[in-house]
Amino acid sequence: MNSLYLGADIGGTNCRVAIAEMWDDGWHIRYRGHYPSQSYPSAEWIMRDFLVACGSPTLAAAGFAVAGPVVDGTAQLTNVSWKMNAEHLGLALGDLPVVLLNDFEAVGRGLSSLAPEDLVTLQAGSPQAGAPKLLVGAGTGLGVSLLVPSDGDYHPLPSEGSHADFAPQGEVEIALLRLLAERYGHVSWERIVSGPGLEATYHFVRSEAGLEPKALTAPDIAEAAMSQQDPVAVQALEIFVSAYGAFAGNLALALLPRAGVYLAGGIAPRILAQLQDGRFLRAFTAKGRFAGLLAEMPVQVVTNADVGMLGAFAAARARSAR
């Protein structure tokens, strides 16, 4: 039997964990688990529950994709109050080699394991072999990673670019910025282009329309918008998609990912029709004299929810080979 590796994709809302082995045709997952992050005091508690449920198999190594920056093997998650340390996790798992990596660094590692059917093209562009690639993805937070060519493959670089200053386009977004600035002081792109950002935008649109507050979660808002059941939800999602496109376009200008821009994260596959209707690409390419340059960049949506986990498996396998 091939060696078994644990991979976990840990976000502010959910923790997805699995055990897999590598075959000639790629990763084969043997066990899966799904846990609400906010219901556990630490990742160690989740891993213990998961391993017991799997019959405590012998593992070669573990990789954890975490929603937050990783420094010297330690991560403070952005949207859940956990601090994770690779050494401590390894000891808790029975002296196991463990690697922590930023969640979008993990998505970058997982891209090479995707099949063509795992991607939906928004803009074919003119891809250039050997050029950088860009990952952007909205979920509970907003992730960013640049992939640079390295030894015939791509090496993902972690980033916290989503916390750069939000740049509003038009009077509606300016008003949204003012509202969020009163609440938070600094307003980053993640305050708008994320699940909580969609909720904040929905409440803003209701308030601007003189409507009473209504508590809806981001998935509820997206569903109400896609089904055309709630005009406020429709407008909120339009603002969200435009901001998503503008942010991705800003990064594309800064980093020139001529090999492609990939939209990952949990939200993009759920609102695929809204990303395909042209609003995203209009905002993406609305960069004045450089609109033509951005129109040449391929833009694709990653629809495989396991991409971060695949990257965590790859990182774990590399860690065990040291």
C-alpha positions in Angstrom: 0.0 0.0 0.0 1.2 3.5 -0.7 1.9 5.9 2.1 -1.0 7.9 3.5 -1.0 11.6 3.8 -3.4 13.9 5.7 -4.5 17.1 4.1 -6.7 19.8 5.7 -8.2 22.9 4.3 -8.9 25.1 7.3 -11.1 28.2 6.8 -12.9 30.6 9.1 -16.2 28.7 8.6 -15.3 25.1 7.7 -12.5 22.7 8.1 -12.3 20.0 5.4 -9.9 17.2 6.1 -9.0 14.0 4.2 -6.5 11.2 4.0 -5.2 10.2 0.6 -2.5 8.2 -1.2 -0.7 9.0 -4.4 -1.2 6.7 -7.4 0.2 6.9 -10.9 -2.9 8.9 -12.0 -2.9 11.3 -9.1 -4.3 11.5 -5.5 -6.9 9.0 -4.3 -8.9 10.1 -1.2 -9.7 7.3 1.2 -11.3 9.2 4.1 -13.0 12.5 4.3 -14.3 14.7 7.1 -16.1 18.1 7.4 -16.2 20.1 10.6 -17.5 23.6 11.5 -14.4 25.6 12.5 -16.2 27.8 15.0 -17.4 24.7 17.0 -13.9 23.6 18.0 -11.3 25.2 20.3 -8.4 24.2 18.0 -7.4 22.3 14.9 -5.9 19.6 17.2 -9.4 18.7 18.5 -10.7 18.3 14.9 -7.8 16.1 13.9 -8.3 13.8 16.9 -12.0 13.4 16.1 -11.3 12.8 12.5 -8.5 10.2 13.0 -10.5 8.3 15.5 -13.4 8.2 13.0 -11.0 6.8 10.3 -9.6 4.1 12.6 -6.4 5.9 13.4 -4.4 5.0 10.2 -0.6 5.3 10.1 0.3 8.5 8.3 3.5 9.6 6.6 3.0 13.4 7.0 0.3 16.0 7.2 -0.3 19.3 5.3 -2.5 22.1 6.6 -3.8 24.9 4.3 -4.8 27.7 6.6 -6.7 30.9 6.0 -4.0 33.3 7.3 -0.3 34.1 7.0 2.3 31.5 8.0 5.5 32.6 9.6 8.2 30.2 10.8 5.7 27.3 11.0 3.1 29.3 12.9 -0.2 30.7 11.7 -2.7 33.0 13.3 -5.9 32.4 11.4 -7.7 35.6 10.1 -11.3 34.6 10.6 -11.2 32.1 13.5 -9.4 32.6 16.8 -6.9 29.8 16.4 -3.1 29.9 16.5 -1.6 26.9 14.8 2.0 25.7 15.1 3.4 22.9 12.9 5.6 21.4 15.6 2.8 21.4 18.2 0.4 19.8 15.6 3.0 17.2 14.8 3.3 16.2 18.4 -0.4 16.1 18.9 -0.7 13.7 15.9 1.9 11.3 17.2 5.2 13.0 16.2 4.1 13.4 12.6 5.9 15.6 10.1 3.6 18.6 9.6 3.7 21.6 7.2 1.6 24.7 7.4 1.0 26.8 4.3 -1.3 29.7 3.4 -4.6 28.4 1.9 -4.0 30.1 -1.4 -0.4 28.8 -1.6 -2.1 25.4 -1.2 -4.5 26.2 -4.0 -1.5 27.1 -6.1 0.1 23.7 -5.4 -3.1 22.0 -6.2 -3.7 23.6 -9.6 -1.4 21.1 -11.4 -3.6 18.2 -10.1 -6.8 19.6 -11.7 -8.4 18.1 -14.8 -9.8 20.2 -17.7 -13.3 19.7 -16.4 -12.3 21.4 -13.1 -12.0 24.7 -14.9 -14.6 27.0 -16.5 -13.2 29.7 -18.9 -14.5 33.3 -18.6 -11.9 34.7 -21.0 -9.8 32.6 -23.3 -7.1 35.3 -23.8 -3.7 34.5 -25.3 -1.8 32.5 -22.6 1.9 32.7 -22.6 3.9 29.6 -21.6 6.3 30.2 -18.8 4.6 33.4 -17.6 3.3 33.8 -14.0 -0.2 32.8 -13.0 -2.5 34.6 -10.5 -4.9 33.0 -8.0 -7.7 35.1 -6.5 -10.5 33.6 -4.4 -13.3 34.8 -2.3 -14.8 32.8 0.6 -15.0 33.6 4.2 -12.0 35.8 3.4 -10.2 36.8 0.2 -7.1 34.9 -0.9 -4.4 35.8 -3.2 -1.3 34.0 -4.5 1.2 34.5 -7.4 2.5 31.4 -9.1 6.0 31.8 -10.6 7.7 29.4 -13.0 10.3 27.1 -11.3 12.1 24.0 -12.6 9.4 23.2 -15.2 6.5 23.7 -12.7 5.0 26.6 -10.7 5.9 27.8 -7.3 3.2 29.6 -5.3 4.1 32.7 -3.3 1.8 33.6 -0.4 0.3 37.0 -0.3 -1.9 39.2 1.9 -2.9 41.5 -1.0 -6.6 41.3 -0.2 -5.9 43.6 2.7 -4.8 46.5 0.5 -7.1 49.6 0.4 -10.4 49.2 -1.3 -10.7 51.5 -4.4 -14.4 52.3 -5.0 -15.7 52.8 -8.6 -18.7 55.1 -8.8 -21.0 56.8 -6.3 -22.6 53.6 -4.9 -19.2 52.1 -4.0 -18.0 55.4 -2.6 -21.0 55.4 -0.3 -20.3 51.8 0.7 -16.7 52.7 1.5 -17.9 55.5 3.7 -20.2 53.2 5.6 -17.5 50.6 6.1 -14.9 53.2 7.1 -17.1 54.3 9.9 -17.3 50.8 11.1 -13.8 49.5 10.6 -11.5 52.5 9.9 -9.4 50.8 7.3 -11.4 49.2 4.5 -9.7 46.5 2.6 -10.9 44.7 -0.5 -11.7 41.7 1.7 -14.3 43.8 3.5 -16.3 43.7 0.2 -15.1 40.7 -1.8 -15.8 37.9 0.7 -18.8 36.2 2.3 -19.0 38.8 5.1 -18.4 41.5 2.5 -21.5 40.3 0.5 -23.5 40.4 3.7 -22.3 43.9 4.5 -23.1 45.1 1.0 -26.6 43.6 1.2 -27.3 45.5 4.4 -25.9 48.6 2.8 -28.2 48.3 -0.2 -31.3 47.7 2.0 -30.4 50.8 4.1 -29.9 53.0 1.0 -33.3 51.9 -0.2 -34.9 52.8 3.1 -35.8 49.2 3.9 -35.7 47.6 7.3 -32.6 45.4 8.2 -32.9 41.8 7.2 -30.5 39.1 8.4 -29.3 36.9 5.5 -26.1 34.9 5.2 -23.9 35.2 2.1 -25.2 31.9 0.6 -28.8 33.0 1.1 -28.1 36.4 -0.6 -26.4 34.7 -3.5 -29.3 32.2 -3.9 -31.9 35.0 -3.7 -29.9 37.0 -6.3 -29.5 34.1 -8.7 -33.2 33.2 -8.5 -34.2 36.9 -9.0 -36.3 36.6 -5.8 -34.9 39.7 -4.1 -33.9 42.9 -6.0 -31.7 44.0 -3.1 -29.8 40.8 -3.3 -29.4 41.2 -7.1 -27.9 44.6 -6.6 -25.6 43.5 -3.8 -24.3 40.6 -5.9 -23.7 43.0 -8.8 -21.6 45.2 -6.6 -19.8 42.2 -5.3 -19.0 40.8 -8.8 -17.8 44.2 -10.1 -15.5 44.7 -7.1 -14.2 41.1 -7.6 -13.4 41.9 -11.2 -11.8 45.2 -10.4 -9.6 43.7 -7.7 -8.5 40.9 -9.9 -7.7 43.4 -12.7 -5.6 45.5 -10.3 -3.6 42.5 -9.3 -3.2 41.4 -12.9 -1.8 44.9 -13.8 0.6 44.7 -10.9 1.8 41.1 -11.5 1.2 40.5 -15.3 0.1 36.9 -15.0 0.1 36.2 -18.7 -0.3 32.5 -18.2 -3.7 32.9 -16.6 -5.8 34.3 -13.8 -7.7 31.6 -11.7 -10.7 32.4 -9.5 -10.8 29.9 -6.7 -12.5 29.9 -3.2 -15.9 28.8 -2.2 -18.0 31.6 -3.7 -17.0 31.6 -7.4 -18.5 28.2 -8.3 -21.8 29.2 -6.6 -22.2 32.4 -8.6 -20.8 31.1 -11.9 -23.7 32.5 -14.0 -23.1 36.0 -12.6 -19.4 35.7 -13.3 -20.2 34.7 -16.9 -22.7 37.5 -17.7 -19.9 40.0 -18.5 -19.9 42.2 -15.4 -16.8 40.6 -13.9 -14.8 40.9 -17.1 -15.9 44.5 -17.7 -14.6 45.5 -14.3 -11.5 43.3 -14.8 -10.5 45.0 -18.1 -11.7 48.6 -17.2 -8.2 49.9 -16.8 -8.1 52.7 -19.4 -5.1 52.4 -21.8 -4.3 48.9 -20.5 -7.7 47.3 -21.2 -6.3 45.5 -24.2 -3.5 44.0 -22.2 -6.0 42.6 -19.6 -8.2 41.2 -22.4 -5.2 39.0 -23.5 -5.0 37.3 -20.1 -6.9 34.0 -19.7 -9.4 34.0 -16.8 -10.8 30.7 -15.5 -12.9 29.6 -12.5 -11.8 26.7 -10.4 -14.8 24.5 -9.7 -13.1 21.6 -7.9 -13.6 22.2 -4.2 -10.7 19.9 -3.3 -8.0 22.0 -5.0 -6.6 23.4 -1.6 -6.6 19.9 -0.1 -4.7 18.6 -3.2 -2.1 21.2 -2.5 -1.9 20.3 1.2 -1.4 16.6 0.2 1.4 17.7 -2.2 3.1 19.8 0.6 2.8 16.9 3.0 4.4 14.5 0.6 7.2 17.0 0.0 7.7 17.4 3.7 8.0 13.7 4.3 10.6 13.3 1.6 13.1 15.7 3.4 
